[in-house]
Amino acid sequence: MNNFISIVVPLYNERENVPILVKEIGTVLDEEERPFELVLVDDGSSDGTFEAVREAARHDDRVRGVRLSRNHGQTTAIKAGIEHASGRICITMDGDLQHDPAHIPALLRGIDDGYDLVCSYRYKRDDAFLRRFPSRVANGIARWFSRVPVRDFGSTFRACRTDIMRDIPIYGEMHRFIPVFAGMLTDRITEIPITLRKRQHGRSKYGLGRTFRVFSDLIAILFFARFFTRPIHIFGYISLLLGLPGLVILGWLSGAKILGLIEIKDYGPLFILGVLLMLVSGQVLTMGIVCEYLTRIYYGNEKHRSYVVAERTHDKER
């Protein structure tokens, strides 16, 4: 079905929120007359969240529950939900009721208008400074390096074509950088403003420790944003940066020695530096060649594409 929607919600100790969430999403999409499924992923909860999911599924056959064997983290839960989704459009959102389902129609309108990914940005945030400041820094760095015009990479309330979501290799805390990966496949990305509601039940899973993990993943994402499909470029630049000074040093020492101007033993530290720079340069270049080879294997697999087909002239409406 062309308009079938899969809504993926990762849950961790959200038992009290499950029935409210199911009811609100159902109300909004029934009013829109959009067929949908609700994929609720229990990420190793200990408060009986999956029992609440089972109960919801008994009363509404559009609810599908997936329980992970242990707590893996939000990124893995989202990825599991996407792999179990069957809709053409996939919407991800948090299960703490802070994401208002009333914004879902606006996300869907963006997809209907031809965008492949519709993000959301929180234009009014009541978070503490220790959460807002690192978030702004991370957003600015990710936006500058990736050239993806998204203001809020941390908002997981998004709508995307499911085939694109399945091609995105996320792990760690990288669910927040999905727009960066999507930007490697398509430039049809937009965003809408949303407001966050206050949490009604349970407690926040975010802490200062998570901020450090986000910045660790940000370092990796900077590489992916520019050089994921051409790693030899970055390794080649580094190799040249190290090897050229080494070559100049060794060349000067060799020439001066041949002309009898110096004795190499008098320039021992400089000679060692030149040799070291050349050795490291060669190792970096070798690493780049290996990464380039692995990239070719990865994209040689038909399951992994470095492009997205936006339209075909021979497609027929079914």
N, C-alpha and C positions, 0 to 999 in steps of 0.2 A: 504494500500500500504506500503510495507516494507521500501521503501526509501523516503516516503513522509516527508517533512520537514516543521516545523512551526517555523517561525521567529517572536519572540515576542519583540516589541519595546515600552517601556513606553514613553509617550510624555507629556511635560508640557510647554506650550507656545513655540512651535516649528513650527509654521505655515510655515515659509519660508523654513524650512529644509525638510518638508514632501515630496514634489515632487522630490527633489534631492535624498533623501534616497530611495524612491520607485524605481526610475530609476536605481540607482547604484546597489541595491540588485537584481533587475530583470536582469540586464546585466550580473552580475557575475554568477547567478544560471542558466541562460539560456545557458551560455557558458559551464557550467558543465553538462547541460542536466539533472538537478535534479528537480523533481516536488516539488512545495512548495506553502505555503500560508504565507502571511505577516499579522500578527495580530498587528494592531496599537492601543494602549490603550491610550486614551486621559484622563489624570489624572486631570480633572477639569480645563482645560486651559481657559484663558480669552481673548486670542488674535485671536480666530477663527481657532484654530488648527483642530478641528473636521470638519469644513467646507472643509479644505484642504484634510482631510482623505476621506470625502465623494466624493470629486472630483476625488481623486486617484482611489477610488473603482469603480467609474463610467467608468473609462477608462481601468481598469485592474481588472478582476473578481477574481484574486488571492489575492487582498487586502481585509482584513476584519477589520472593525473599531469597537471599543468598547469605549464608552464614560462613564466615571464614573460620578456620580452625583455631586461630589465635589472633591477637591484635598485631596487625602489620603496619598500621598507619594509614592516613587519609589517602595518600597517593595510590597505594596498592588497592585500597577499597574502591576507589574511583575506577581504576583500571579493570578490576574484576567486574564491576557493574557494567562497564562499556562492553566487555567481552560477552556478557550475557544479554545485552540489549539487542532487540530485533527491529527497532524503528529506523527510519531513514534519517531522522533528526534526533540528536541526543542532547538532553539538557542535564547539566550537573548543578547540584545545589546542596547546601548544608542541611543537616537534619535537626538543627537546634531551634528552628522556627524564626531565626533572625532574617533569613531570606524570605521575603513575602511572595507567595505564589501569584499574587496579583500582577507581578512584573513579567510573568511567563508570556502573556500575549505580545508584549513589546519585543521580547527576544525572538519569538516566532515570526513576527512581522519583518524583522531584519533578515531572517533566513528566506522568507517569502520574497523579499526584495532582491534576492540574488547574492547575499553575503554567505560565505562559507562558515564564518565564525562570528558570533555576536557576544561580546563581553559586556560586563557591567562594571561601573565604577561607583564607589561609595562617596557621594559628594558631601555627605554630612556624617562625620564620625565623632562619637563621644568617647573614643578609646583614650587611655592614658598616653602621656607623651612617650613613655618607653616603648610603646607599641607603634605609635604613629610615626615617630622620627625614623627608626630603622626601615619601616615600610616605605617611606618616601624616598630614602636613599636607594634602597633596592629597586624601586620602581624607576627612578631616574636612570640608574646605571643600565638596567635591562632595556629600557626604552632607547637609550642612546646607542648601545651596542647592537641591538637587534633591528633597530629602525622600524619597529612595529609601533604604530601610533596608539598605544593603549596606556591609559593613565593609572590603572589599578590592576597590576598583575596578580595581586593577592586575592582578589574576589573570585571565588570559585563558581559563582552563579553565571553560567554561560550556556549558550546554545550553539551547536556545531553539527555539521554533517557527520554522521556516524562513521562513514568510511575514512574520513580524515582523522577522527579521534583514534581509530584503531591503528593508524599508521604512526602515531606519536609515541616514541619510546620513553615513557616517564617512569621514574623510580625515585627513591629518597623522599624529598619534599618538593619534587618538581611539578606537581599538579598545578602550582601557582604560576609556572612558566609555560603552560600549555600554549598561550598566544605566541611565544617565541618559536616553539616547534612548528606551530601551524603557519607562522610567517615564512617558514622555509618551504612550505608547500603551496601557499596561496597568499595573494595580497588583498583578497576580498574579506577584510576584517573591519568591523565597526564596534561601537560600544554604546550603551545606554546608561543613563544615571539611575541609581536606585538608592533607597534609604534602608538602613538596617533597623529591624525591630529589636526591642530589648528581649533578652532571654527570659523565658517564663519558668522553665523547669531545668533541673540539672545544673552543672557548672561548666565553665569554659575549659577547654582542653589546651588552650594556648598559654605559653609561659615564656620567660626570657630565654630558656634553653633552646626553644624552637627557633628563636631569632638567629642564634648562631648557626643552626643547621641550615636555615634558609640562605644565609650568606655563603656557606660552604657550597651549597648547590648553585648559587649565583655564579661562583667562580667557574664551575663546570659549564654553566649555560652560556657564558660569554664565549667559550670555545665553540660550543654547538652553534651558536647564532651566526658565527662568521665562517667557520671552517669545518663544519660537520661533514660536508660532502667533498671537501678538498683539503684534507689534513696536511698534505705535502706542502701546501703554501705556507702555513704558519711554521712548520718545522723547517722548511727551507729558509724562511726569513731568519729564524733563530740561528740556524747553522751558518748562514752567511755572516750574520752579525758577530758570531764567535770566530769563525774560520778566517775571515778577511784580516783582522788584526794579527792573528797567529801567523798567517802567510806572510804578511809584511815584516813581522819580527824575524821570522826564520830566513826570509829572503835577504833582509838587510845584513843579518849576521853572516849568512853564507857568502854574500858578495864581498863584505868587508874582510872576511877570512881569506877568500881567494886572492884579494888584492894585497893581502899582508898588512892590513891596517889594524887588525885587532887579533887577540887570542880568545877563542871561544871560552876558555876557562875563566877569563876575566869577566865574562858576562853570563855566568852560570844561571843566576835567577831569571834573567831575561830569556835565556834559551829554554829553560824549563817551562816558563810561562807560555812561550810560543808553541812548544810541543803539546802542552796541556790544552791550549785553545784548539789546536788542530784535532786532537783526539776527541775532545768533547763535541766539536763540530761534526766530526764523522759519525759519532754515536747518535747525535740528534737527527742527522740526515737519514741514518739507517732506520731510526724509530719512525720517521715520517714515511719512509717507503713501506714499512710494515703496516702502519695505520692506513695508508692509501690502498694497500692490497686488501686489508680487512674491509675497508669501505666498499671496494669493488665487489667483494663476496656478498656483503650485506645487501647492496642494491641490485646485485645480480639475481637474488632471490625474488621471485615474482610477488611474494607477500609484502615486500618492502619497496615502496615507490618514492622517488624524489620529486614527483610531480602530482598534480591533481587535474583531471579533465573537467573543465567547467561546463563544456557544452559540446555536442556532436551533431553534425548536420543530418546523420542517418538515424538519430534517435526518433522513435515514434511514441506518441502518447498512447498509453495503455489504459 
